[in-house]
Amino acid sequence: QVLLVESGGGLVQPGGSLRLSCAASDSISSINAMGWYRQAPGKQRELVAIIASDGSAYHVDSVKGRFIISRDNAKNTVYLQMNSLKPEDTAIYYCHVVAGPANANYWGQGTRVTVSS
């Protein structure tokens, strides 16, 4: 059963924009934090942005001012609006959800973002 469904990746030129979406299955209840991580070739997976259930958000410095994380609690969906994309943003982007009283972790399958001219 696929619990997190991601979409929105692709190929974009430097300076362009993409919007990633991640919809959590209804079987995941009591969602706490939702976030996005990324893993570039040859590098470790790193946090990009995270948003709590009350809407408070954190973006890492490398994307601050360019990326915006948001969520729709009614749809159990988290978004990542990526603007002014740079080649160094090229990576596989993973959705991450923390849910329930035990803070169970769920990961999406990943969506590839390539920034290249």
C-alpha positions as CSV (number, residue, x, y, z in Angstrom):
1,Q,0.0,0.0,0.0
2,V,1.4,3.4,-1.0
3,L,0.9,5.7,1.9
4,L,2.5,8.9,0.4
5,V,2.0,9.8,-3.2
6,E,4.4,12.5,-4.6
7,S,4.1,14.4,-7.8
8,G,5.5,17.5,-9.5
9,G,9.1,16.7,-10.2
10,G,10.7,17.1,-13.6
11,L,13.3,19.0,-15.7
12,V,13.5,22.8,-15.4
13,Q,15.9,25.4,-16.5
14,P,17.9,27.5,-14.0
15,G,15.7,30.2,-12.6
16,G,12.5,28.3,-13.3
17,S,9.9,27.0,-10.9
18,L,8.3,23.7,-9.9
19,R,5.7,22.7,-7.3
20,L,5.9,19.4,-5.6
21,S,2.9,17.8,-3.9
22,C,2.6,14.9,-1.5
23,A,-0.7,13.4,-0.6
24,A,-0.9,11.2,2.5
25,S,-3.3,8.2,2.5
26,D,-6.4,8.4,4.7
27,S,-4.9,5.5,6.6
28,I,-2.4,7.9,8.2
29,S,-4.1,9.7,11.0
30,S,-3.1,12.4,13.4
31,I,-0.4,13.8,11.2
32,N,2.0,16.0,13.1
33,A,4.9,17.3,11.0
34,M,5.1,17.1,7.2
35,G,8.3,17.9,5.3
36,W,10.6,17.5,2.3
37,Y,14.0,16.1,2.2
38,R,16.3,15.8,-0.8
39,Q,19.2,13.6,-1.9
40,A,21.6,14.7,-4.5
41,P,23.9,12.2,-6.4
42,G,26.7,11.1,-4.1
43,K,25.4,13.0,-1.1
44,Q,23.4,12.2,2.0
45,R,19.7,12.9,2.3
46,E,19.1,16.4,3.8
47,L,16.2,18.3,5.2
48,V,14.8,21.0,2.9
49,A,11.8,22.3,4.8
50,I,9.3,21.1,7.5
51,I,5.9,22.4,8.5
52,A,4.0,21.6,11.8
53,S,0.3,21.0,12.1
54,D,-0.2,24.6,13.2
55,G,1.4,25.9,10.0
56,S,4.7,27.0,11.5
57,A,7.4,26.3,9.0
58,Y,11.2,26.0,8.8
59,H,13.3,26.2,5.7
60,V,17.0,25.5,5.5
61,D,19.2,28.4,4.7
62,S,20.1,27.2,1.2
63,V,16.4,27.4,0.1
64,K,15.2,30.2,2.3
65,G,13.6,33.0,0.1
66,R,13.2,30.6,-2.8
67,F,11.2,27.6,-1.6
68,I,8.0,27.7,0.3
69,I,6.4,24.8,2.2
70,S,2.7,24.7,2.8
71,R,0.1,22.1,3.7
72,D,-3.6,21.5,3.4
73,N,-4.7,19.6,6.5
74,A,-8.1,18.8,5.0
75,K,-6.5,17.0,2.1
76,N,-3.5,15.6,4.1
77,T,-1.3,17.2,1.5
78,V,2.0,19.0,1.7
79,Y,3.4,21.2,-1.0
80,L,6.8,22.6,-1.9
81,Q,6.8,25.6,-4.2
82,M,10.3,25.9,-5.6
83,N,11.3,29.2,-7.3
84,S,14.6,30.5,-8.7
85,L,15.8,27.0,-9.0
86,K,19.6,26.4,-9.3
87,P,21.5,23.5,-10.7
88,E,22.6,22.6,-7.1
89,D,18.9,22.0,-6.3
90,T,19.0,18.9,-8.6
91,A,18.1,15.9,-6.4
92,I,15.5,13.3,-5.6
93,Y,13.0,15.0,-3.3
94,Y,11.3,12.9,-0.7
95,C,8.1,13.6,1.3
96,H,8.3,12.8,5.0
97,V,5.4,12.6,7.5
98,V,5.4,12.1,11.2
99,A,2.1,10.9,12.6
100,G,0.3,9.5,15.6
101,P,1.1,9.5,19.3
102,A,4.2,7.4,18.6
103,N,5.5,9.8,16.0
104,A,5.7,7.1,13.3
105,N,7.7,8.1,10.3
106,Y,6.5,7.7,6.7
107,W,8.5,8.3,3.5
108,G,7.4,8.9,-0.1
109,Q,9.0,7.1,-3.0
110,G,10.8,10.2,-4.2
111,T,10.4,12.5,-7.1
112,R,13.3,13.6,-9.3
113,V,14.0,17.3,-9.8
114,T,16.6,18.2,-12.4
115,V,17.7,21.8,-12.9
116,S,19.7,22.2,-16.1
117,S,19.9,24.3,-19.2
